[in-house]
Amino acid sequence: MAAAALTAHELIAEHRPTLDQALEAMRTRAYWSPHPEHPKAYGENGSLGMAEGKAAFDALLGGRLDLDQPGTDDWVGGEVSPYGIELGVTYPHADVDALLPAMRAGQRAWRDAGAEARAVVCLEILKRISDRTHEFALAVMHTSGQAFMMAFQAGGPHAQDRGMEAVAYAYVEQVRTPDTAEWTKPQGKRDPLTLTKQFTPVPRGIALLIGCNTFPTWNGYPGLFASLATGNAVLVKPHPRAVLPLALTVQVAREVLAEAGFDPNLVALAAERPGEGIAKTLATRPEVRIIDYTGSTAFGDWLETNARQAQVYTEKAGVNTVIVESTDDYKGMLSNLAFSLSLYSGQMCTTPQNLLVPRAGIRTEEGPKSYDEVVADLARAVDGLLGDDARANALLGAIVNPDVKARVEAAAGLGEVALASREITNPDFPDAVVRTPVIVKLDGGKPDDQAAYMSECFGPVSFAVAVDSAAEAVELLRRTVREKGAMTVGAYTTSEEVEEAVREACLDEAAQLSLNLTGGVYVNQTAAFSDFHGSGGNPAANSALCDGAFVSNRFRVVETRSEPHTKA
């Protein structure tokens, strides 16, 4: 039975209030989210509850996800969950010479629909994804290795928030210029000059989304929806180990576009054969005019250098730093840092890596603490947090790939180990690789130690770096951000002078700063509509999620001028 058609009027009536709320949240930067964070909030009004979502996910396993795309020449798959489950899902493999022209064919009608219509279609896509959050959460969990609750929240409502944020920013930038204007220039005694002017947001072309393994939806939705809302077709190229969440996203998008009267080929999937490596080929196609990428610095640099025909948005690697100079809540600081180091086994681009601590120690409300005491107490805080295996599994998830496991094992050889990593068994998934964080003590002044802490060590590996003073810590922070980039910076200090020095360093080097976090907000978490993820101003990323710059260059405004018609 064919799905009922969606009219523009119906979509605007349903989603315009949500769009207006998103615009207001962007303006105020206050907390707002239309997507519930708790699993029990789902199961009514058309959304899937936990049991239904699990059944829907299980039904996908071992099957073929047919998207009815043009140019399908094969079926590919091979994802294995970090929890040890072989997913067995196969996806269409595309002949891009057939697929890309088909994607371009629908752009004219999509362009002519206008900014508001595009925005509400995108919000309908997000609503349907939200209704299936339990199913998507399991897809994220079993491709990224995130623990279920994190996969549910970060892969579900938080990702959907980021997608909606991108739609709202895209809408604002497009309606900044009016659709039409009557222009009259006085000419003294002569008749005035009069023109009618039309201004049309015009898409750049096909956008290529190159997905990542660890946060396929959270990192993927901003670029996908920013490009789609500004009139571009979007080709989604998932990471080979994390295809399912983005393939389901493409499936939903295609369904909504078709029901709304648009070409479903405006969104398509580019899954690849094992080892095929199609990202470079796609990225340099002349039809591809926008690229969104999250991943390694090496490939991000390659894209920025070689995909010259496209506007490239990258989030790459950085070395995130926390300065620990003083605190008036010692236990709160340790607890906050322990959680930040442990969440998702440190497999986040925002996880702190380098903890800069003065050799002479720090001031606390409990009295002075030496460098060795601070590091030992932090190690105990991590041990206490992860001492119960059930709780540890719920926080750590699973190691996403063998490279992360190898880095954890090699870290012990880089310096004195303050906290050794231990192996944890997950009783529900005995094949999962689960490791607690390792903390290594290093000397900020030793060249060999610098080689370790000045490189990104992605995963549950952190370095407690001894420095001579707060001033040296700030200078090392500056150097690190300038040379290596940082997605996040943290600092603990009760000194106004030190706080100002850290703030100035972050402003100078364009790094997002969190000060004195001791409660339930962590340096490696950001909230859509309020926090900026990355800045676009240091080597870790050339864009921010999300600001006007992230969307405004995905389209151009084209003007048509005409003189008024006169009667013969």
Secondary structure, 3 states (H helix, E strand, C coil): CCCCCCCHHHHHHHHHHHHHHHHHHHHHCCCCCCCCCCHHHCCCCCCCCHHHHHHHHHHHCCCECCCCCCCEEEEEECCECCCCCECCCEEEEECHHHHHHHHHHCHHHHHHHCHHHHHHHHHHHHHHHHHCHHHHHHHHHHHHCCCHHHHHHHHCHHHHHHHHHHHHHHHHHHHCCCCEEEEEEEECCEEEEEEEEEEEEEECCEEEEECCCCCCCCCCHHHHHHHHHCCCCEEEECCCCCCHHHHHHHHHHHHHHHHCCCCHHHEEECECCCCCCCHHHHHCCCCEEEEEEECCHHHHHHHHHHCCCCEEEEECCCCCEEEECECCCHHHHHHHHHHHHHHHHHCCCCCCCEEEEECCCEECCCCCECHHHHHHHHHHHHHHHCCCHHHHHHHHCCCCCHHHHHHHHHHCCCCEEEECCCEECCCCCCCCCEECCEEEEEECCCHHHHHHHCCCCCCCEEEEEEECCHHHHHHHHHHHHHHHCCCCEEEECCCHHHHHHHHHHHHHHCCCEEECCCCCCCCCCCCCCCCCECCCCECCECCCECCHHHHHCCEEEEEEEECCCCCC
